[in-house]
Amino acid sequence: MKKGSIFFHPIDGSGPLTISWSSKPKGDAIEAKKGSGVGFFSEAGTLLCVIFDDVLSDIDHQFLEFESITIDLSIKKGIVTYTITQTGPSTPTRRRRKKKSTKT
Protein backbone atom coordinates (compact mmCIF):
# COMPACT_ATOMS: atom_id res chain seq x y z
CA MET A 1 0.00 0.00 0.00
CA LYS A 2 1.28 3.46 -0.86
CA LYS A 3 2.02 6.08 1.78
CA GLY A 4 -1.11 7.77 3.06
CA SER A 5 -1.81 11.49 3.24
CA ILE A 6 -2.46 12.64 6.81
CA PHE A 7 -4.88 15.45 7.57
CA PHE A 8 -4.84 16.62 11.19
CA HIS A 9 -5.80 20.09 12.38
CA PRO A 10 -6.38 19.91 16.14
CA ILE A 11 -8.22 22.64 18.01
CA ASP A 12 -7.35 23.08 21.69
CA GLY A 13 -5.07 20.02 21.66
CA SER A 14 -7.25 17.43 19.90
CA GLY A 15 -9.37 16.76 16.84
CA PRO A 16 -10.27 14.24 14.13
CA LEU A 17 -7.38 12.74 12.14
CA THR A 18 -7.75 11.44 8.58
CA ILE A 19 -5.39 9.14 6.68
CA SER A 20 -6.20 8.80 2.99
CA TRP A 21 -4.63 6.41 0.47
CA SER A 22 -6.80 7.34 -2.50
CA SER A 23 -8.37 10.40 -4.10
CA LYS A 24 -11.25 8.28 -5.41
CA PRO A 25 -14.78 8.90 -4.10
CA LYS A 26 -15.09 7.35 -0.65
CA GLY A 27 -18.69 6.11 -0.55
CA ASP A 28 -20.28 5.04 2.74
CA ALA A 29 -18.42 5.05 6.04
CA ILE A 30 -18.00 1.75 7.89
CA GLU A 31 -17.78 2.10 11.65
CA ALA A 32 -14.82 0.36 13.26
CA LYS A 33 -15.54 -2.81 15.27
CA LYS A 34 -13.08 -1.59 17.90
CA GLY A 35 -11.82 1.95 18.35
CA SER A 36 -13.49 5.28 17.66
CA GLY A 37 -13.64 6.08 13.97
CA VAL A 38 -14.69 5.03 10.51
CA GLY A 39 -13.13 3.56 7.40
CA PHE A 40 -13.89 3.79 3.71
CA PHE A 41 -13.29 0.77 1.47
CA SER A 42 -13.52 0.16 -2.27
CA GLU A 43 -16.00 -2.37 -3.65
CA ALA A 44 -13.09 -4.84 -3.80
CA GLY A 45 -12.35 -4.30 -0.09
CA THR A 46 -9.26 -2.10 -0.50
CA LEU A 47 -8.79 0.47 2.27
CA LEU A 48 -9.22 4.00 0.87
CA CYS A 49 -9.37 6.19 3.97
CA VAL A 50 -9.81 6.17 7.77
CA ILE A 51 -10.95 8.88 10.16
CA PHE A 52 -10.11 8.70 13.87
CA ASP A 53 -12.76 10.58 15.88
CA ASP A 54 -10.66 12.44 18.46
CA VAL A 55 -6.87 12.36 18.64
CA LEU A 56 -4.63 14.27 21.05
CA SER A 57 -2.02 16.39 19.28
CA ASP A 58 0.99 15.85 21.60
CA ILE A 59 0.87 12.17 22.58
CA ASP A 60 -1.73 9.52 21.82
CA HIS A 61 -2.12 5.87 20.84
CA GLN A 62 -5.26 4.50 19.19
CA PHE A 63 -6.35 1.82 16.77
CA LEU A 64 -9.26 1.10 14.48
CA GLU A 65 -10.17 -2.53 13.86
CA PHE A 66 -12.29 -3.54 10.90
CA GLU A 67 -13.30 -6.93 9.50
CA SER A 68 -9.93 -7.72 7.95
CA ILE A 69 -7.61 -4.85 8.81
CA THR A 70 -6.31 -2.92 11.83
CA ILE A 71 -4.80 0.58 11.70
CA ASP A 72 -2.60 1.42 14.68
CA LEU A 73 -1.95 5.16 15.22
CA SER A 74 0.71 6.72 17.47
CA ILE A 75 1.54 10.34 18.14
CA LYS A 76 4.69 11.26 20.03
CA LYS A 77 5.80 14.88 20.39
CA GLY A 78 3.31 15.82 17.67
CA ILE A 79 4.68 13.34 15.09
CA VAL A 80 2.09 10.99 13.58
CA THR A 81 2.99 7.39 12.69
CA TYR A 82 0.73 4.49 11.76
CA THR A 83 0.89 0.82 10.85
CA ILE A 84 -1.58 -1.32 8.96
CA THR A 85 -2.05 -4.99 9.81
CA GLN A 86 -4.15 -7.56 7.98
CA THR A 87 -6.31 -9.27 10.60
CA GLY A 88 -8.76 -11.21 8.47
CA PRO A 89 -9.17 -14.94 8.58
CA SER A 90 -6.26 -16.70 6.97
CA THR A 91 -7.02 -19.22 4.32
CA PRO A 92 -6.41 -22.70 5.67
CA THR A 93 -3.75 -24.66 3.88
CA ARG A 94 -4.63 -28.13 2.75
CA ARG A 95 -2.09 -30.82 3.31
CA ARG A 96 -1.91 -33.81 1.08
CA ARG A 97 -1.29 -37.09 2.67
CA LYS A 98 1.31 -39.25 1.06
CA LYS A 99 0.27 -42.79 0.39
CA LYS A 100 2.60 -45.45 1.61
CA SER A 101 4.33 -47.39 -1.08
CA THR A 102 3.01 -50.94 -1.44
CA LYS A 103 5.96 -52.18 -3.47
CA THR A 104 7.95 -55.00 -1.86
N, C-alpha and C positions, 0 to 999 in steps of 0.2 A: 504494500500500500504506500502511496506517495505521502510526503510530508503534508500535514494538515495546516490550514490557516487558522490562527487563534485570534478570536475577537473577545476582548475583555476590557471593559471600561467600568471599574468599580466606583460606586458613590459611597462616601463615608466608610470606606474600608471593605466593602463587599459588593457583589453583584453577580448577575448571570455570566457564564463563560461559555462561548461557542467554539467548537473545533469543527472545521468543514474541510472535507476532502474532495468536494466536487462543486462545480458551479451550476450543475443541472437543477431543475426544479425539484424541491424536496418532498412534495406530497404530504401525506398525513403523518403526524407525530405518533411514535409508539412509546408509551411510558415504560421506563425501566422497571424490571422485576425487583431489583434492589438498587437503592440509591435514589437521589432526588434529581430527576431530569428526564429528558426525552431523547430519542434517536430517530433518525430518518434513514430509511433503507430503500434501495432500488427494488424493482420488481423481482430481480434475480437474488435479492438478499444481501447485496453489497452495501456496506456502511457508507453513507453519504455525509452525515453530519450528526453531532450530538450537542445538546445544550444542558449544562449543569445549572440547576436552579439558583443557588446562592453559594458563592465561593469567596472566601476571605482573600484579600489581596497580598498580605504579608506571608502567611504560612497557613497551609491547609492540605488535607489529604482526603480525597473522595474517590468513589468509583461508581460506575453505572454498569449494571449487569442486565444483559438482554438474553434472548433465547440461546444464541450461539456465540456471543461475544461479550467481553468485559473490557471497559475502558477505565484505566487507573490514572488518576490525576493527582499531581503533587505540585505544591507551590512552596518554595523556600526562598526567602529574601526577595519576594516579588517575581521570581523566575518560574515560569510554567513549564512543566514536563509531563508527558503522558506516555503510557504504554497500552498496547492493544493485545488482548489475549483471546484466542479462539477457545470457547468453553463448551461448544456443542457436543452432542454425542459422537463419539468416534465410531467409525464403521468397523464392525467386528471382522477380524481376519479369519478366514476359513483355513483350517489345516487339513491337508490330505494325509490320509493314513496309508503308509506303505504296506503293501501286501507282502507277507512272508513268501520267500521263494520255496516252491515245492519240489524243486529239482533235487535229486539225490545222487 
